[in-house]
Amino acid sequence: MSATTFATTFDPNSVLQLGSARPVIGTAMLGTSFGTIKKLDIERTGDEQELSDGAGGLRGHIIAKPGVSADFEVFFDATVTPPGLYALFTLPDLSVTVRIMTGIKISYDDGKERGLAFKGQMWDSLIDQPAYRLDTATGDRYLLDIGIPVVTATPGSGQIVLDWPDVTDATSYVVQASSDSGATWTTINSPASSTYTHTVTTGQTRHYRVRAVNADGSGEWSAVVSATAA
C-alpha cells in the first residue's frame, strides 16, 4: 500500500511542542513517517439474515445495508486537524469513499510520536448521498459536502467588491449583507460566479457573508467580512 500523507508546513527536523506551561509534554522530532498511515483495517459490513423454510432448511442468505468500515491510525504533527464528522475520506488504493464517524482519538506520550485514530464507514445504499449539519436552534440545514467561501471585501468609490475563490461543486452562491454588524441579514444577490459588486453610499459600512450552493443544498456561511465604501 502506498503511503497517504497529510500536508505539513514543518521542516522534517523541527521540534514540535504542545503548550507552554509544560514544555516537556508533547514534544517530538518530526520524521519521515509523520503524516503517513501506519495502520488501516478495512471491513465489509452489513446486517446478515438467514431465510429458512418450514422444515428448517436454509432457503437463502441476505446481507442488508451492505457497506464498508475502516479504522485508521496515522502519525501526525501540530498542523493536522482531525477530520470532521461525516467528512468524506477516500480509502488508499481502493477508491472507496467513506464518511468519518465518531471515535476520533488523539494520543501522544512524552518524546514520542503522536497518533491520530479515526473511523470511517459508508453503507453502499448511501454512497453519493449528501451529508448535512442541522442547526437545531434555527432549523437550518447546511450541506457538508461543499466548501466554505473565503471572502475578501475591497472598498471602491460608491461600491464594495466581494471576491472569493471558486468552490468545488458549487453551481451558485448566496451573498448577504448587514448594516448593523450582523444583527440582521438581507440576501442581496445569488451570483453564479465568485465575485459580486455591491453599490454602497460613500462612507457607509457593510458586513457580508457568502455561502456556496448546488442541487443538494447550501453550505455553511463564510466568515463575515466588512468594508466601508470610499
Beta strands, then each sheet from edge to edge (+ up, - down):
strand 1: 15-16
strand 2: 28-29
strand 3: 37-52
strand 4: 58-76
strand 5: 88-90
strand 6: 97-100
strand 7: 105-107
strand 8: 114-123
strand 9: 132-134
strand 10: 141-143
strand 11: 152-156
strand 12: 159-163
strand 13: 172-178
strand 14: 186-189
strand 15: 195-199
strand 16: 205-214
strand 17: 217-218
strand 18: 225-228
sheet 1: 1+ 2-
sheet 2: 3+ 4- 8+ 6- 5+
sheet 3: 3+ 4- 8+ 7-
sheet 4: 9+ 10-
sheet 5: 11+ 12- 15+
sheet 6: 14+ 13- 16+ 17-
sheet 7: 14+ 13- 16+ 18-
end
